[in-house]
Amino acid sequence: MRSIIANLHRPETRRRASTAALIVCALLIAGCETEGEPERRQRSLLGTQSVITIHDSHIPSGAFDRYFDRVEEIQDQMSINEERYDETEVLRINRNAGQDAVTVSDDTFFVIEEGIRWGGITEGYFDITVTPLIRLWGIGTPNERVPEETEREEAIELVDYREIELDSDNTSVYLPKEGMGIDVGGIAKGYAVDEIARMMADDGIESAIIDFGGDLYTVGTRPDGDRWRIGIQHPNGVRQQLLAVITSSDEAIVTSGPYERYFEEDGQRFHHLFDVTTGAPADNELVSVTVSGPDATGADALSTGAFVMGLARGLALIENLDDYEAIFATDDGKVYATPGLIDEVEIRAEDYKLVPADEASIE
């Protein structure tokens, strides 16, 4: 059991944690002429305020409840929040590590399967078996601390998505080493967004925004026929201060950055995006990565993996994938955009400038 008392009174440590690990800021829809006010509902789900806004004039009866109930179902299956849940499917997998395979729902099996697939695509920089490092650092909990190097090395030995054993016939999952653990928080939120987008398509919804704390999907266009204008939060973490605005229609947009979940010790900041090769928070020139693409599940995994990779390797990853684009913000005030996105980006922050992705190699 994890300690919950360490570091509670340590004066040199400042803790800041947000429910939104990934964040895309407010929608910029000013000037959008509509025949009526949009309908908006929100619930506290997936560790954030999950907001659905529909602009269609005809919304099926009970649609919002069905959408949020589906999200809650996904959360109930996959959360590893032991303060809220005595048991979920993923908690059961983790507690049976090194002992038994666990039969899970089709949802959980699919998300873990996708986690393994995106782990391979990102060369392991996105790894859903990162739980031992999450436990060790405790970021966002009362027992957050900087662990010793030997502790990190021991945790790294338990992190490897390739060791997850899946049995598709029985939809079962097995972790072969005691102490291993799965955390699908970096991909399950995207899956939930995709599920709501699918349900909206079945319902004939043509104009809506699904915004689950940084995992966002733009359904159709604005009521006036223009593309949606989505604001990306400035990496300084100040709410409502924008880094950039991008236009979007029928696609997912996901942002990863270290400015929402972190703690400070002895003047140094430690965030929640771990480099599994070092066992520590990723330490590179990036301050945020935003990925757009056809699905939030993939964009979710890619935004994290590309951030941990760093600018050059992250850009190379995105540019080698069909259908996905990205912008990378660096600590020296530059925003690098991949070719398919650069014309959709409008910089709003005075301390940043837009740079084509192909200039990253000569900086």
Steps between C-alpha positions, in 0.01 A plus 500: 500500500630845412592741778284812515691697762848551357584859402180650639689760700824535306537879455721491191244302300207665323231281354277590214274248340206543267227261402585579137823330407459604142328823410367680196362838601166667436320485168513821304156526348443872534320637200342167417141570399256233617124464494503423871724445795705180499418238759790423733531242775794399716589237755807437710638189330838360398674723753378821338194703408366319195296739286273427204361790298246436223392765249245291308140622523371144542666297774364152571325466833735384773808535281715676757422240767585216262829664406612563856382160618723344234798704622430396858486136390848534348629670814354228723681235297841663466571742785790427736380757754503293819355786703181477295487135396543182700532314173505558125613274221838671475549499877425127493761448228760687702422318825537166321835587341729198509212276610199466269351621177188717539198488270385848405233673291538558129556871576793443734652232278482731198655796683788288633548351153514853356741601776735222396468595133576867565783396728660335198433797272662740750796268563387455859497868591129457556472201734186399687706294748642820650310441826810404707647844425171672577487325836864580572479875433147548635444818301165656581473309828605591856802267477667655194879493521820473298605134525858378513664383176507141623125515559444631148716225354298235682174653378623515139549122510124468544408730211465340156176496301637209294469268799123535526341169404163518324265209432246614243296179525433562869547881494746457785807702600803379692798686643784250546692676778384583848508879544413576138198718437295645218378861487286578196444861606703617201268335250166412663383861503557512125306178463209651694501804271497274193209302642292815548587619148383162369175523697441852371547380143240229563267768638548722196668782697679727252635787711654441841811513716611223734756638748630264766770703670743527213371217283267667257301408190343742256180357351420649161521878470367801685133577432607774255693240296848618599757272659528503877766723653672325789721680750807322636603604848826685550758266656545738792184335632302823546136424431347670197839624378549360153808376322327461164171442322451227242205433272344157503214287373418133561824418676657447840736751662704398805763695691766370738714722720676504836328809636188344651630221725828555676671576827803709583787406728810711567405731212465221243174396338408133456206419274292193419622415147760232563788393281499126557868476398609715796219442748460876540282774349598573140764772492517662158431827323126442461232676702195364317400279209162514325399221262205501262368198317202282414466346846565614855634161608799530270545874551500442877781245482694699243493828691656329802747289303613790283545724802722248676700440180598866469476737205703332224389143560144603580470694175645210305246266657201717407624572149537127432137431591208548266206714617665652810643851535655684793638821641791497744562793734856537633646677799673757278175647368446307177202305370592240237211383283492200268418577134134400514428725796717808454237687297239431769701656786468857624746593776337700781789521748737794459789296634472229231550489124392243242774297328464234227586151625779456246698775674526299822807310378699819442419677825 
